[in-house]
């Protein structure tokens, strides 16, 4: 007999014990007969004085009632464990069905006529396998894509397993075969006659197929020395440390798929020009994985507008690169590359997922910059050297204050040079301060520092890229006290004093330098404008304000976990990610990096949140298949695990006839019979 209940035995023991205690307690505190004296007859007084409750027969009847109740409870609890006869049959098997649901299983060549997908064909083969199990066999269904997900527990309920198999859908990720085999091995550990059946098209990279060990390591055997390793020690380390031990498991393979012809986009990147951020170029890589010439139409879209359309003629196995140079930026930030079929032979393929690729380009325009303060040729000259800004003018603090902090020039960035207005421009205008002062400072000031020397900078912040300030001279600087709860952070320290700080204020960004720039009439001094770091700081700051902090904007591959930098966001603890299917998931934020896992190709929206739930920043992401191994959809009729000298997998043999009998239905009938007996004996006043 085997107990196949879904509840762990330890938890079940606690539940059973608690139920029995409650039953016995309820029996003990059972209401007894109420005393009711009739004062008109002494005969009734004599009857009430009899202590028949202590009689031996009365105690036996009450004990019989308790035992009957406990028997009913015990039978029902035992039935919940799903006791089964016949599972210990030597012919019975424990099976893990590894159902491949990776991207390549979306190919529409599951049958000769191309009317069903590979996944549909795999489902049919998996259900045929389940329906052929013996009465004592049990099976678990595990979905294999970028992760290994158990879809059921071990069971011999064929209709239930068939329903689970029907509910499996293919994802847009490559398959992680190594993880799936490891999960199957763990699930089958210590089970009788373990069997793992892989239902797949066999489109796996050679590296995953080789990470299998069929022979167990000898106990106490010394590890091979590096001198005895092959020519590539790294390969030896990988195969021995990450290999899955399948020495005690029978692994079989059920192949699906017929066609191998496919043309797909395997790379799609966008890059802005360093000299002209208002233009960009696109890189697209396309490969023909078939054995025959292929023809396609490649279209590049910016939003819904077709930027370029061209015909591609590819030889068998050919990989071509397409570069679109000097494309002008538009308001729409979404780019898409599309492969379309053409008429004639070699004009189409059964796998459409890699015919689309997505990328994001932040909308870029010249930033309008307004200077507030006295004349400063150092600052104005550095700004004029940057072609991607439009210096709309300079006004004095009095003129700016007269407008009550309004933004008359509709500037994207306002620079306050050695002045601090009481009312700054409202968001989304970004602000740059040199030597702010007083209570109106965007970041609180605790005092001045004389002759500061920058000892540490935040190299991970976009403003500090490629900047060195260790030898910059300053005669004095304000010392900030940033508050991380307000989105404030320090970018440069003088020992422990914060002399450069940044802040995210809702939809805008603020940058504050604690020192003044040299100008006529000022008694402060610094040699920063004389150094290469000064224009680089301004360029980095303006790029950060615009949200353009990287020169190469890459997309993320599906099926792998990536760390996404949050562009200087401070105080975020988690992020909400909304995918192309509008599904919302949550991901942690650690050290300013959010973990991103793309399960579908398309555009994602990531919202970084503070502990109080407020949104600190929003970032758009794009995910593509970008996997040459997955786009190579050629099915494998035979599969070998373990590399050279490994084991070739065959189809599973027919299951042996084994008998199994579920006992829970009989136990429930028995419990119902005992309940009927209890009801009759109670109302016949036999047990009361």
C-alpha positions as CSV (number, residue, x, y, z in Angstrom):
1,X,0.0,0.0,0.0
2,X,1.1,3.5,-0.7
3,X,-0.1,6.8,0.6
4,X,-0.3,9.4,-2.2
5,X,-2.0,12.3,-0.4
6,X,-1.1,15.9,-1.3
7,X,-0.4,16.8,2.3
8,X,3.0,16.1,3.9
9,X,2.8,13.4,6.6
10,X,4.0,15.7,9.4
11,X,1.3,18.3,8.6
12,X,-1.3,15.6,8.3
13,X,-0.3,14.2,11.7
14,X,-0.8,17.7,13.3
15,X,-4.2,18.0,11.6
16,X,-5.3,14.5,12.7
17,X,-4.1,15.1,16.3
18,X,-5.9,18.4,16.5
19,X,-9.1,16.9,15.2
20,X,-9.0,14.0,17.7
21,X,-8.4,16.4,20.6
22,X,-11.4,18.5,19.5
23,X,-13.6,15.4,19.2
24,X,-12.7,14.1,22.6
25,X,-13.1,17.6,24.2
26,X,-16.5,17.9,22.6
27,X,-17.5,14.5,24.0
28,X,-16.3,15.4,27.5
29,X,-18.2,18.6,27.7
30,X,-21.3,17.1,26.2
31,X,-24.4,18.5,27.9
32,X,-25.9,16.1,30.5
33,X,-29.5,15.7,31.4
34,X,-30.9,18.6,33.3
35,X,-32.2,18.0,36.8
36,X,-35.9,18.8,37.1
37,X,-37.6,18.0,40.4
38,X,-41.3,17.5,40.8
39,X,-42.2,18.7,44.3
40,X,-45.6,17.0,44.4
41,X,-44.3,13.4,44.6
42,X,-41.5,12.0,46.7
43,X,-41.2,9.2,44.2
44,X,-39.6,11.5,41.6
45,X,-37.1,12.7,44.3
46,X,-36.0,9.1,44.9
47,X,-35.5,8.6,41.1
48,X,-33.4,11.7,40.8
49,X,-31.2,10.6,43.6
50,X,-30.2,7.5,41.8
51,X,-26.6,7.7,40.4
52,X,-27.0,5.5,37.4
53,X,-24.5,7.5,35.5
54,X,-21.8,5.8,37.4
55,X,-23.0,2.3,36.6
56,X,-20.6,0.1,34.6
57,X,-23.0,-0.4,31.7
58,X,-23.6,3.3,31.4
59,X,-19.9,3.9,31.2
60,X,-19.5,1.2,28.6
61,X,-22.2,2.8,26.5
62,X,-20.6,6.2,26.6
63,X,-17.2,4.7,25.8
64,X,-18.8,2.9,22.8
65,X,-20.2,6.2,21.5
66,X,-16.7,7.9,21.8
67,X,-15.0,5.0,20.0
68,X,-17.6,5.2,17.2
69,X,-17.0,8.9,16.7
70,X,-13.2,8.5,16.7
71,X,-13.5,5.6,14.2
72,X,-15.5,7.8,11.8
73,X,-12.9,10.6,12.1
74,X,-10.0,8.3,11.7
75,X,-11.4,6.6,8.6
76,X,-12.1,10.0,6.9
77,X,-8.6,11.3,7.7
78,X,-7.1,8.0,6.4
79,X,-9.1,8.4,3.2
80,X,-7.6,11.9,2.7
81,X,-4.1,10.2,2.4
82,X,-5.3,8.5,-0.8
83,X,-4.2,5.0,0.1
84,X,-3.6,2.9,-2.9
85,X,-3.0,-0.8,-3.3
86,X,-0.6,-2.0,-6.0
87,X,1.9,0.9,-6.3
88,X,4.6,-1.3,-4.8
89,X,4.4,-3.6,-7.7
90,X,7.9,-4.1,-9.1
91,X,6.5,-3.4,-12.6
92,X,5.1,0.0,-11.7
93,X,7.1,3.1,-12.7
94,X,7.5,6.7,-11.5
95,X,7.5,9.0,-14.5
96,X,8.4,12.6,-15.0
97,X,7.1,13.9,-18.3
98,X,9.3,16.8,-19.5
99,X,7.1,18.7,-21.9
100,X,9.1,21.2,-24.0
101,X,7.2,24.5,-24.1
102,X,10.1,26.7,-25.4
103,X,9.9,29.1,-28.3
104,X,10.8,26.6,-31.0
105,X,7.7,24.6,-30.0
106,X,5.6,27.3,-31.6
107,X,6.7,26.2,-35.1
108,X,3.7,25.1,-37.1
109,X,5.1,21.8,-38.4
110,X,3.6,19.5,-35.8
111,X,2.1,17.3,-38.6
112,X,2.9,16.8,-42.2
113,X,0.1,19.2,-43.3
114,X,1.3,22.0,-41.0
115,X,-2.1,22.3,-39.3
116,X,-0.8,22.0,-35.7
117,X,2.1,23.4,-33.8
118,X,4.9,21.3,-32.4
119,X,3.5,21.9,-28.9
120,X,0.2,20.4,-30.0
121,X,1.9,17.3,-31.3
122,X,4.0,17.1,-28.1
123,X,0.8,17.3,-26.1
124,X,-0.7,14.4,-28.1
125,X,2.3,12.2,-27.5
126,X,2.4,13.1,-23.8
127,X,-1.3,12.2,-23.4
128,X,-0.8,9.0,-25.3
129,X,2.0,8.2,-22.9
130,X,-0.2,8.9,-19.8
131,X,-3.1,6.9,-21.2
132,X,-0.8,3.9,-21.7
133,X,0.3,3.8,-18.0
134,X,-0.5,0.8,-15.9
135,X,-2.7,1.0,-12.8
136,X,0.3,1.2,-10.5
137,X,2.3,3.8,-12.5
138,X,2.4,7.4,-11.4
139,X,3.5,10.4,-13.4
140,X,4.3,14.1,-12.9
141,X,4.1,16.7,-15.7
142,X,6.8,19.3,-15.8
143,X,6.9,22.3,-18.2
144,X,10.3,23.1,-19.7
145,X,11.0,26.6,-21.1
146,X,13.4,29.1,-19.6
147,X,12.5,27.5,-16.3
148,X,11.4,24.1,-15.1
149,X,7.9,24.3,-13.7
150,X,6.2,21.2,-12.1
151,X,2.5,21.3,-13.3
152,X,1.3,18.4,-11.1
153,X,2.2,16.0,-8.3
154,X,2.8,12.3,-8.9
155,X,-0.5,10.8,-9.8
156,X,-2.1,8.0,-11.8
157,X,-5.2,10.0,-12.5
158,X,-5.0,10.0,-16.3
159,X,-7.9,12.4,-16.9
160,X,-6.4,14.9,-14.5
161,X,-2.9,14.6,-16.1
162,X,-4.4,15.0,-19.6
163,X,-6.2,18.2,-18.5
164,X,-2.9,19.6,-17.2
165,X,-1.1,18.7,-20.4
166,X,-3.8,20.5,-22.4
167,X,-3.3,23.6,-20.4
168,X,0.4,24.0,-21.1
169,X,1.2,26.9,-23.4
170,X,4.5,27.7,-25.2
171,X,6.6,30.7,-24.0
172,X,8.9,33.0,-26.0
173,X,12.0,31.8,-24.2
174,X,14.7,29.2,-25.0
175,X,14.6,25.9,-23.1
176,X,16.9,25.3,-20.1
177,X,17.3,21.6,-20.6
178,X,20.0,21.3,-17.8
179,X,17.7,22.8,-15.2
180,X,14.8,20.6,-16.3
181,X,16.9,17.4,-16.2
182,X,18.1,18.4,-12.7
183,X,14.6,19.1,-11.5
184,X,13.4,15.7,-12.8
185,X,16.3,13.9,-11.1
186,X,15.4,15.5,-7.8
187,X,11.8,14.6,-8.2
188,X,12.6,11.0,-9.0
189,X,15.1,10.5,-6.2
190,X,14.3,7.5,-4.0
191,X,11.3,6.6,-6.1
192,X,10.9,3.0,-7.5
193,X,11.7,2.5,-11.2
194,X,12.4,6.1,-12.1
195,X,11.7,7.2,-15.7
196,X,12.1,10.6,-17.3
197,X,10.5,11.2,-20.7
198,X,11.5,14.3,-22.7
199,X,8.8,15.3,-25.3
200,X,10.5,17.9,-27.5
201,X,11.8,18.8,-30.9
202,X,15.4,18.3,-29.6
203,X,16.5,21.9,-30.6
204,X,18.9,22.3,-27.8
205,X,22.4,23.8,-27.9
206,X,25.3,21.3,-27.7
207,X,26.5,22.8,-24.4
208,X,23.3,21.8,-22.6
209,X,23.3,18.3,-24.2
210,X,26.8,17.7,-22.9
211,X,26.1,18.7,-19.2
212,X,25.0,15.2,-18.2
213,X,26.8,12.5,-16.2
214,X,25.6,8.9,-16.6
215,X,28.1,7.2,-14.3
216,X,28.1,8.2,-10.6
217,X,31.4,9.5,-9.2
218,X,33.3,6.9,-7.3
219,X,33.1,7.5,-3.5
220,X,36.3,9.0,-2.2
221,X,37.8,9.2,-5.7
222,X,40.2,12.1,-6.1
223,X,39.3,14.9,-8.4
224,X,41.3,15.0,-11.7
225,X,44.2,17.4,-11.6
226,X,44.3,20.3,-14.1
227,X,47.3,18.6,-15.8
228,X,45.1,15.6,-16.6
229,X,42.3,17.8,-18.0
230,X,41.6,18.3,-21.7
231,X,43.0,21.2,-23.6
232,X,40.2,23.5,-22.3
233,X,40.3,23.4,-18.5
234,X,37.2,25.7,-18.4
235,X,35.2,23.0,-20.2
236,X,36.3,20.4,-17.7
237,X,35.2,22.6,-14.8
238,X,31.8,23.3,-16.4
239,X,31.1,19.7,-17.2
240,X,32.0,18.4,-13.8
241,X,30.5,21.1,-11.6
242,X,27.3,21.8,-13.5
243,X,26.6,18.3,-14.9
244,X,23.4,16.6,-14.0
245,X,23.7,13.1,-12.5
246,X,21.3,10.8,-14.3
247,X,23.1,7.5,-13.4
248,X,20.0,6.0,-11.7
249,X,17.3,7.3,-14.0
250,X,16.0,5.9,-17.3
251,X,15.7,8.8,-19.7
252,X,13.8,8.5,-22.9
253,X,12.9,10.8,-25.8
254,X,9.8,11.4,-27.9
255,X,10.6,13.6,-30.9
256,X,8.2,16.1,-32.7
257,X,8.6,18.4,-35.7
258,X,9.3,17.9,-39.4
259,X,10.7,21.1,-41.0
260,X,14.1,22.8,-40.6
261,X,13.8,25.8,-42.8
262,X,13.7,29.1,-41.0
263,X,14.9,32.7,-41.4
264,X,15.0,34.8,-38.2
265,X,16.3,38.0,-36.8
266,X,19.0,37.1,-34.3
267,X,20.2,40.6,-33.3
268,X,18.6,44.1,-33.3
269,X,20.4,47.0,-31.6
270,X,20.1,50.8,-31.8
271,X,22.9,53.3,-31.1
272,X,22.9,57.1,-30.9
273,X,25.8,59.1,-32.4
274,X,28.0,60.6,-29.8
275,X,28.5,63.8,-31.8
276,X,24.8,64.1,-32.8
277,X,22.4,62.7,-30.2
278,X,19.4,63.7,-32.4
279,X,20.3,60.9,-34.9
280,X,20.8,57.2,-34.5
281,X,21.8,54.1,-36.4
282,X,20.3,50.6,-36.4
283,X,22.0,47.2,-36.6
284,X,20.0,44.1,-37.7
285,X,21.4,40.6,-38.1
286,X,19.4,38.0,-40.0
287,X,20.3,34.3,-40.6
288,X,18.9,31.6,-42.9
289,X,18.9,28.3,-40.8
290,X,17.5,26.2,-43.7
291,X,19.2,24.0,-46.3
292,X,17.7,25.9,-49.2
293,X,17.9,29.5,-50.4
294,X,15.4,31.8,-48.7
295,X,13.9,35.2,-49.7
296,X,12.3,37.7,-47.4
297,X,11.2,41.3,-47.1
298,X,12.8,43.2,-44.3
299,X,11.0,46.3,-43.0
300,X,12.2,48.7,-40.3
301,X,9.4,50.6,-38.5
302,X,9.6,53.7,-36.3
303,X,6.3,53.5,-34.6
304,X,3.8,52.7,-37.3
305,X,5.9,54.4,-40.0
306,X,8.0,52.2,-42.3
307,X,11.5,53.7,-42.3
308,X,13.0,51.3,-44.8
309,X,11.9,48.3,-46.9
310,X,14.3,46.0,-48.7
311,X,14.4,42.5,-50.1
312,X,16.8,39.9,-48.7
313,X,18.1,36.9,-50.6
314,X,19.9,34.4,-48.4
315,X,21.9,31.3,-49.3
316,X,21.7,28.2,-47.1
317,X,23.1,29.0,-43.7
318,X,24.0,32.6,-44.7
319,X,24.1,35.4,-42.0
320,X,23.8,39.0,-43.2
321,X,24.2,42.3,-41.4
322,X,22.1,45.4,-42.2
323,X,23.1,48.8,-40.9
324,X,20.8,51.8,-41.2
325,X,22.9,55.0,-40.7
326,X,22.0,58.5,-39.7
327,X,18.3,58.0,-39.1
328,X,16.6,61.1,-37.6
329,X,14.9,60.7,-34.3
330,X,11.1,61.2,-34.1
331,X,8.6,61.6,-31.3
332,X,7.8,57.8,-31.3
333,X,10.4,55.9,-29.4
334,X,9.4,52.4,-30.4
335,X,11.4,50.6,-33.2
336,X,10.5,47.3,-34.8
337,X,12.1,45.1,-37.4
338,X,9.9,42.7,-39.4
339,X,10.5,39.9,-41.8
340,X,7.7,39.2,-44.2
341,X,7.3,36.2,-46.5
342,X,7.4,36.7,-50.3
343,X,5.8,34.7,-53.0
344,X,7.7,31.7,-54.5
345,X,9.9,28.9,-53.1
346,X,11.8,29.8,-49.9
347,X,9.5,32.7,-49.2
348,X,8.1,31.5,-45.9
349,X,8.9,29.3,-42.9
350,X,6.9,27.6,-40.0
351,X,8.4,29.7,-37.2
352,X,7.1,33.3,-37.0
353,X,8.3,34.3,-33.5
354,X,11.8,35.4,-34.6
355,X,10.4,37.3,-37.6
356,X,9.7,40.3,-35.3
357,X,12.3,42.2,-33.2
358,X,11.7,45.2,-30.9
359,X,13.9,48.1,-29.6
360,X,13.4,51.3,-27.8
361,X,14.9,54.7,-28.6
362,X,14.3,57.5,-26.1
363,X,12.8,60.5,-28.0
364,X,15.6,62.9,-28.4
365,X,15.5,66.6,-29.3
366,X,17.7,69.5,-28.6
367,X,17.4,70.6,-25.0
368,X,16.5,74.2,-24.3
369,X,18.8,75.6,-21.6
370,X,18.2,78.8,-19.7
371,X,21.0,80.4,-17.6
372,X,20.1,82.4,-14.5
373,X,22.8,84.5,-12.9
374,X,25.5,86.9,-13.8
375,X,27.7,86.6,-16.9
376,X,30.0,83.6,-16.8
377,X,32.0,82.9,-20.0
378,X,33.3,79.6,-18.6
379,X,29.8,78.2,-18.2
380,X,28.4,79.7,-21.4
381,X,31.4,78.6,-23.5
382,X,31.2,75.0,-22.2
383,X,27.4,74.8,-23.0
384,X,27.9,76.3,-26.5
385,X,30.4,73.6,-27.3
386,X,27.7,71.0,-26.9
387,X,25.8,70.7,-30.2
388,X,22.8,69.0,-28.7
389,X,21.5,72.0,-26.7
390,X,19.8,75.2,-27.5
391,X,21.0,78.0,-25.2
392,X,17.9,80.1,-25.2
393,X,19.4,83.0,-23.2
394,X,20.6,84.3,-19.8
395,X,18.6,86.3,-17.2
396,X,19.5,87.7,-13.9
397,X,18.0,86.4,-10.7
398,X,16.0,89.6,-10.3
399,X,14.4,89.1,-13.7
400,X,13.7,85.5,-13.0
401,X,12.2,86.3,-9.6
402,X,10.0,89.0,-11.2
403,X,8.3,86.2,-13.2
404,X,7.6,84.3,-9.9
405,X,9.7,81.3,-10.9
406,X,7.9,80.8,-14.2
407,X,9.7,79.4,-17.3
408,X,9.2,82.1,-19.9
409,X,11.5,80.4,-22.4
410,X,9.9,77.0,-22.0
411,X,13.4,75.6,-21.2
412,X,14.0,72.0,-20.6
413,X,16.8,72.8,-18.2
414,X,17.4,75.8,-16.0
415,X,21.0,76.5,-14.7
416,X,21.3,78.6,-11.5
417,X,24.8,80.0,-11.4
418,X,25.7,81.1,-7.8
419,X,22.1,82.0,-7.1
420,X,19.1,80.3,-5.5
421,X,15.5,81.4,-6.2
422,X,12.8,81.1,-3.6
423,X,10.5,79.6,-6.2
424,X,12.1,77.3,-8.8
425,X,10.4,76.4,-12.1
426,X,7.8,73.6,-11.7
427,X,8.3,70.1,-13.1
428,X,9.2,68.6,-15.5
429,X,11.9,71.3,-15.9
430,X,15.2,69.9,-14.7
431,X,17.5,72.1,-12.5
432,X,21.2,72.5,-12.3
433,X,22.7,74.5,-9.3
434,X,26.2,75.9,-8.8
435,X,26.6,76.9,-5.1
436,X,23.0,76.9,-3.9
437,X,22.5,78.6,-0.5
438,X,19.9,79.3,2.1
439,X,16.7,77.4,3.0
440,X,15.6,77.4,-0.7
441,X,18.5,75.0,-1.6
442,X,17.1,71.9,-3.4
443,X,19.2,69.7,-1.0
444,X,19.6,70.7,2.7
445,X,23.0,72.3,3.6
446,X,24.6,71.9,7.0
447,X,27.5,74.3,6.5
448,X,30.6,75.2,4.5
449,X,33.8,73.2,4.0
450,X,37.1,75.0,3.4
451,X,39.6,73.7,0.9
452,X,37.7,70.6,0.1
453,X,39.4,67.7,-1.7
454,X,37.3,65.2,-3.6
455,X,38.2,61.8,-2.2
456,X,35.4,59.6,-3.6
457,X,32.8,59.7,-6.4
458,X,29.8,57.6,-7.3
459,X,31.2,56.0,-10.5
460,X,28.0,54.2,-11.1
461,X,25.9,57.3,-11.5
462,X,25.4,58.6,-15.1
463,X,26.7,62.1,-14.2
464,X,30.1,60.7,-13.1
465,X,30.8,58.5,-16.1
466,X,34.5,58.9,-17.4
467,X,35.1,61.8,-14.9
468,X,38.0,62.2,-12.5
469,X,37.9,65.0,-9.9
470,X,40.6,63.9,-7.5
471,X,43.0,66.8,-8.4
472,X,40.4,69.6,-8.7
473,X,41.1,72.6,-6.6
474,X,38.4,74.4,-4.6
475,X,38.7,77.0,-1.9
476,X,35.4,76.3,-0.3
477,X,32.1,74.4,-0.9
478,X,28.8,73.9,0.8
479,X,28.3,70.5,2.5
480,X,24.9,68.9,1.7
481,X,22.9,66.5,3.8
482,X,21.1,64.2,1.3
483,X,18.0,62.3,2.5
484,X,17.7,59.0,0.7
485,X,13.9,58.9,1.6
486,X,13.5,62.0,-0.7
487,X,15.4,60.5,-3.6
488,X,18.6,62.4,-2.8
489,X,22.1,60.9,-3.1
490,X,25.8,62.0,-3.0
491,X,27.8,61.9,-6.2
492,X,31.1,63.3,-4.7
493,X,32.6,63.3,-1.2
494,X,35.3,65.3,0.4
495,X,36.2,62.7,3.0
496,X,32.7,62.5,4.6
497,X,31.2,65.8,3.3
498,X,28.8,65.7,0.4
499,X,29.9,68.4,-2.1
500,X,28.0,67.2,-5.2
501,X,24.5,65.7,-4.8
502,X,21.6,64.7,-7.1
503,X,17.9,64.3,-6.6
504,X,14.9,62.9,-8.4
505,X,11.9,65.1,-7.7
506,X,8.9,63.3,-9.3
507,X,9.2,63.7,-13.1
508,X,12.3,65.8,-13.0
509,X,16.0,65.6,-11.9
510,X,18.1,68.0,-9.9
511,X,21.9,68.3,-9.7
512,X,23.6,70.5,-7.2
513,X,27.4,71.5,-7.0
514,X,28.3,72.9,-3.6
515,X,31.0,75.2,-5.0
516,X,30.9,78.3,-7.3
517,X,32.4,78.7,-10.7
518,X,34.9,81.5,-11.3
519,X,33.3,84.7,-12.6
520,X,34.0,88.5,-12.4
521,X,33.1,89.9,-9.0
522,X,33.2,86.5,-7.1
523,X,35.8,85.8,-4.4
524,X,35.6,82.0,-4.8
525,X,38.0,80.0,-6.8
526,X,38.2,76.6,-8.5
527,X,40.1,75.3,-11.5
528,X,37.4,72.9,-12.6
529,X,36.5,75.0,-15.8
530,X,40.1,74.6,-16.9
531,X,39.9,70.8,-16.9
532,X,38.5,68.3,-19.4
533,X,36.2,67.0,-16.6
534,X,34.1,70.2,-16.7
535,X,32.5,69.9,-20.2
536,X,32.2,66.1,-19.6
537,X,30.3,66.8,-16.4
538,X,27.9,69.2,-18.2
539,X,27.4,66.7,-21.1
540,X,26.7,63.8,-18.6
541,X,24.3,66.0,-16.6
542,X,22.3,67.1,-19.6
543,X,22.2,63.5,-20.9
544,X,21.0,62.4,-17.5
545,X,18.3,65.1,-17.5
546,X,17.1,63.9,-20.9
547,X,17.1,60.2,-19.9
548,X,19.8,59.4,-22.4
549,X,22.6,57.9,-20.3
550,X,23.9,55.2,-22.7
551,X,25.3,55.3,-26.1
552,X,24.3,51.8,-27.1
553,X,20.7,51.0,-26.3
554,X,20.4,47.2,-26.4
555,X,17.4,45.0,-26.0
556,X,17.1,42.2,-23.5
557,X,16.9,38.5,-24.4
558,X,13.9,36.5,-23.2
559,X,14.5,33.6,-20.8
560,X,17.4,35.1,-18.9
561,X,17.5,37.2,-15.8
562,X,19.0,40.6,-16.3
563,X,20.0,43.5,-14.0
564,X,18.5,46.7,-15.2
565,X,20.1,50.0,-14.0
566,X,17.5,52.5,-12.7
567,X,19.2,55.6,-13.9
568,X,20.2,57.0,-10.5
569,X,16.9,56.2,-8.8
570,X,17.4,56.3,-5.0
571,X,15.2,54.7,-2.4
572,X,13.4,52.2,-4.6
573,X,12.9,48.8,-3.0
574,X,10.8,47.0,-5.7
575,X,9.4,47.5,-9.1
576,X,6.3,46.6,-11.0
577,X,6.8,45.2,-14.5
578,X,3.9,45.2,-17.0
579,X,4.5,42.9,-19.9
580,X,3.2,42.8,-23.5
581,X,0.2,40.7,-22.4
582,X,-0.6,43.4,-19.8
583,X,0.3,41.0,-17.0
584,X,1.8,42.7,-13.9
585,X,4.7,41.1,-12.0
586,X,6.8,42.4,-9.1
587,X,10.6,42.3,-8.9
588,X,13.1,43.4,-6.2
589,X,15.4,46.4,-6.5
590,X,18.9,45.9,-5.0
591,X,21.7,48.4,-5.1
592,X,19.8,50.4,-7.8
593,X,19.4,47.4,-10.1
594,X,16.1,45.8,-10.9
595,X,15.9,42.1,-11.8
596,X,14.1,41.7,-15.2
597,X,13.0,38.4,-16.7
598,X,11.3,38.6,-20.1
599,X,9.0,35.6,-20.8
600,X,7.5,37.2,-24.0
601,X,8.9,39.3,-26.8
602,X,7.7,42.9,-27.0
603,X,7.7,46.0,-24.9
604,X,7.7,46.2,-21.1
605,X,7.0,49.0,-18.6
606,X,9.0,49.0,-15.4
607,X,7.9,51.3,-12.5
608,X,10.4,51.7,-9.6
609,X,8.6,52.2,-6.3
610,X,9.5,53.6,-2.9
611,X,8.6,51.7,0.3
612,X,5.4,53.8,0.6
613,X,4.3,52.7,-2.9
614,X,4.9,55.9,-4.7
615,X,6.4,55.6,-8.2
616,X,10.0,57.1,-8.4
617,X,10.7,56.4,-12.1
618,X,9.4,54.6,-15.1
619,X,11.6,52.8,-17.6
620,X,10.6,51.2,-20.9
621,X,12.3,47.9,-21.9
622,X,12.2,45.7,-25.0
623,X,12.7,41.9,-25.1
624,X,13.5,39.7,-28.1
625,X,14.1,36.0,-28.6
626,X,17.7,36.8,-29.9
627,X,18.7,33.2,-29.8
628,X,20.4,31.6,-32.8
629,X,20.1,28.2,-31.1
630,X,16.3,28.5,-30.7
631,X,15.9,29.9,-34.2
632,X,17.6,26.8,-35.5
633,X,14.4,24.8,-35.4
634,X,15.8,21.7,-37.2
635,X,14.2,18.8,-35.2
636,X,16.3,16.0,-33.9
637,X,14.9,12.5,-34.5
638,X,17.7,11.2,-32.2
639,X,19.1,12.9,-29.1
640,X,22.4,12.1,-27.3
641,X,23.0,13.3,-23.8
642,X,26.5,13.5,-22.3
643,X,28.5,14.7,-25.3
644,X,31.0,12.4,-27.0
645,X,30.6,8.9,-25.7
646,X,27.2,9.8,-24.1
647,X,24.0,7.9,-24.3
648,X,21.5,8.1,-27.2
649,X,18.0,8.4,-26.0
650,X,15.3,6.1,-27.4
651,X,11.5,6.2,-27.2
652,X,10.0,4.7,-24.0
653,X,8.8,1.1,-24.1
654,X,5.2,0.3,-23.4
655,X,4.2,0.3,-19.8
656,X,3.9,-3.1,-18.1
657,X,0.4,-4.1,-16.9
658,X,0.3,-3.3,-13.2
659,X,-2.7,-3.2,-10.9
660,X,-3.6,-0.5,-8.6
661,X,-6.7,-0.1,-6.4
662,X,-7.8,3.2,-4.9
663,X,-9.2,2.7,-1.3
664,X,-10.6,6.1,-0.5
665,X,-14.0,5.5,-2.0
666,X,-14.5,2.3,0.1
667,X,-13.3,4.2,3.2
668,X,-15.8,6.9,2.6
669,X,-18.6,4.3,2.2
670,X,-17.5,2.7,5.5
671,X,-17.5,6.1,7.2
672,X,-21.0,6.8,5.9
673,X,-22.1,3.4,7.2
674,X,-20.7,4.2,10.7
675,X,-22.4,7.6,10.6
676,X,-25.7,5.7,10.0
677,X,-25.0,3.3,12.8
678,X,-24.3,6.3,15.1
679,X,-27.5,8.0,14.1
680,X,-29.6,4.8,14.8
681,X,-27.9,4.0,18.1
682,X,-28.3,7.6,19.3
683,X,-32.0,7.9,18.5
684,X,-32.7,4.4,19.8
685,X,-30.9,5.6,23.0
686,X,-28.5,2.7,23.0
687,X,-25.3,4.8,23.3
688,X,-26.7,7.6,25.5
